[in-house]
Amino acid sequence: MKKLLPVLLAAAFLNGGCAWLNPFSASDDSKETVSFVPNKFLWEAARNKLEFMKIEKENKEAGTIVSDWQAVGDIRNEEFKIEVKVLSSELRSDCLKVVVYKRLWNGSAWVEQPENIRLNQKIEESILEKARVLYREALAINN
């Protein structure tokens, strides 16, 4: 028991870079009271990758971008909504969270589909790759 407290404190300290890993951060996502400057490369990459969608809500102080429901391509009975959260001012892959919501028209109402973790990861990877490009470009300009 005496060894557990230092281990927990060390874990909290070492994981303090991202809000979702920090046990002392606000746990209610709906409040969005956390005020920080999200990593500029992750933020710009997310905005760039979501250009094709209408943005419903963008809150830089909370690090969130949420698109509106939108059909992609010619498929009209299927809509997507994307939520991106930049969780830190650091440029790290674990400081980005993407959730893609999908719904289908069944003829009388929209029915939300289960979360597709693979699709979430693909969009995260796309944003991270764009952030790496932006970071490298910034380094090249400054040198």
C-alpha positions as CSV (number, residue, x, y, z in Angstrom):
1,M,0.0,0.0,0.0
2,K,2.9,2.4,0.8
3,K,4.4,1.8,-2.6
4,L,1.1,2.4,-4.5
5,L,0.8,6.1,-3.8
6,P,4.1,7.1,-5.2
7,V,3.5,5.0,-8.3
8,L,0.1,6.6,-8.9
9,L,1.5,10.1,-8.4
10,A,4.4,9.3,-10.8
11,A,1.9,8.0,-13.4
12,A,-0.3,11.1,-13.1
13,F,2.8,13.3,-13.5
14,L,4.2,11.5,-16.5
15,N,0.8,11.3,-18.2
16,G,0.0,15.0,-17.6
17,G,0.7,16.0,-21.2
18,C,-2.7,15.0,-22.6
19,A,-6.0,15.9,-20.9
20,W,-7.6,12.5,-21.4
21,L,-4.7,10.8,-19.6
22,N,-4.7,13.2,-16.7
23,P,-6.8,12.1,-13.8
24,F,-7.0,15.6,-12.4
25,S,-8.5,17.1,-15.6
26,A,-12.2,17.8,-16.1
27,S,-13.9,14.5,-17.1
28,D,-17.1,16.0,-18.4
29,D,-16.6,16.6,-22.1
30,S,-19.8,18.7,-22.4
31,K,-18.4,21.5,-20.2
32,E,-15.5,22.3,-22.5
33,T,-14.1,24.6,-19.8
34,V,-10.6,23.5,-20.3
35,S,-8.7,26.4,-21.8
36,F,-5.4,25.8,-23.5
37,V,-3.7,26.4,-26.8
38,P,-4.0,23.2,-28.9
39,N,-1.0,22.2,-30.8
40,K,-1.0,24.4,-33.9
41,F,0.1,21.7,-36.3
42,L,-2.6,19.2,-35.1
43,W,-5.2,22.0,-35.2
44,E,-4.4,23.2,-38.7
45,A,-4.1,19.6,-40.0
46,A,-7.6,18.8,-38.6
47,R,-9.1,22.0,-40.1
48,N,-7.4,21.1,-43.4
49,K,-8.7,17.5,-43.4
50,L,-12.2,18.6,-42.5
51,E,-12.4,21.3,-45.2
52,F,-14.8,19.2,-47.3
53,M,-17.4,19.2,-44.5
54,K,-19.5,22.0,-43.1
55,I,-18.3,22.8,-39.5
56,E,-21.0,22.9,-36.9
57,K,-18.8,23.9,-33.9
58,E,-15.2,25.0,-33.6
59,N,-13.8,25.8,-30.2
60,K,-10.0,26.4,-30.2
61,E,-9.9,27.0,-26.5
62,A,-11.3,23.5,-25.9
63,G,-9.5,22.0,-28.9
64,T,-12.6,20.7,-30.6
65,I,-13.9,20.7,-34.1
66,V,-17.3,19.2,-34.9
67,S,-18.7,18.9,-38.4
68,D,-22.4,18.9,-39.3
69,W,-24.1,15.8,-40.6
70,Q,-23.3,15.5,-44.2
71,A,-23.5,12.9,-47.1
72,V,-20.2,12.1,-48.7
73,G,-20.2,11.5,-52.4
74,D,-23.3,10.5,-54.2
75,I,-24.7,8.3,-51.5
76,R,-27.7,10.2,-50.1
77,N,-29.0,7.7,-47.6
78,E,-25.8,7.8,-45.5
79,E,-24.4,10.7,-43.5
80,F,-21.4,11.3,-41.4
81,K,-20.4,13.6,-38.6
82,I,-16.8,14.0,-37.4
83,E,-15.6,15.2,-34.1
84,V,-11.9,16.0,-33.6
85,K,-10.3,16.8,-30.3
86,V,-6.8,18.1,-29.9
87,L,-6.0,17.3,-26.3
88,S,-2.7,19.1,-25.7
89,S,-0.4,21.8,-26.9
90,E,2.2,19.0,-27.6
91,L,2.6,17.4,-31.0
92,R,2.0,13.8,-30.1
93,S,-0.2,11.1,-31.7
94,D,-1.9,10.3,-28.3
95,C,-3.0,13.9,-28.1
96,L,-5.5,13.6,-30.9
97,K,-8.9,11.9,-30.8
98,V,-11.3,11.5,-33.7
99,V,-14.8,10.0,-33.6
100,V,-16.8,9.5,-36.8
101,Y,-20.5,9.2,-36.4
102,K,-22.5,7.5,-39.1
103,R,-26.2,7.3,-39.7
104,L,-28.4,5.6,-42.4
105,W,-31.8,6.6,-43.7
106,N,-34.1,3.6,-43.3
107,G,-37.0,5.2,-45.3
108,S,-38.6,7.0,-42.4
109,A,-35.9,8.0,-40.0
110,W,-32.1,8.3,-39.5
111,V,-30.6,5.4,-37.6
112,E,-27.2,5.9,-36.0
113,Q,-24.7,3.1,-36.6
114,P,-22.2,1.6,-34.2
115,E,-18.8,3.3,-34.0
116,N,-16.2,2.2,-36.6
117,I,-12.9,2.3,-34.7
118,R,-11.0,1.5,-37.9
119,L,-12.5,4.6,-39.7
120,N,-11.7,6.7,-36.6
121,Q,-8.0,5.5,-36.7
122,K,-7.7,6.2,-40.5
123,I,-8.9,9.8,-40.1
124,E,-6.6,10.2,-37.1
125,E,-3.7,8.9,-39.2
126,S,-4.5,11.3,-42.0
127,I,-4.6,14.3,-39.7
128,L,-1.3,13.2,-38.0
129,E,0.4,12.8,-41.4
130,K,-0.7,16.3,-42.4
131,A,0.5,17.7,-39.0
132,R,3.9,16.1,-39.7
133,V,4.1,17.7,-43.1
134,L,3.1,21.1,-41.6
135,Y,5.7,20.7,-38.9
136,R,8.5,19.8,-41.4
137,E,7.5,22.8,-43.5
138,A,7.7,25.1,-40.5
139,L,11.2,23.7,-39.7
140,A,12.4,24.2,-43.2
141,I,11.1,27.8,-43.2
142,N,12.8,28.6,-39.9
143,N,16.2,27.2,-41.0
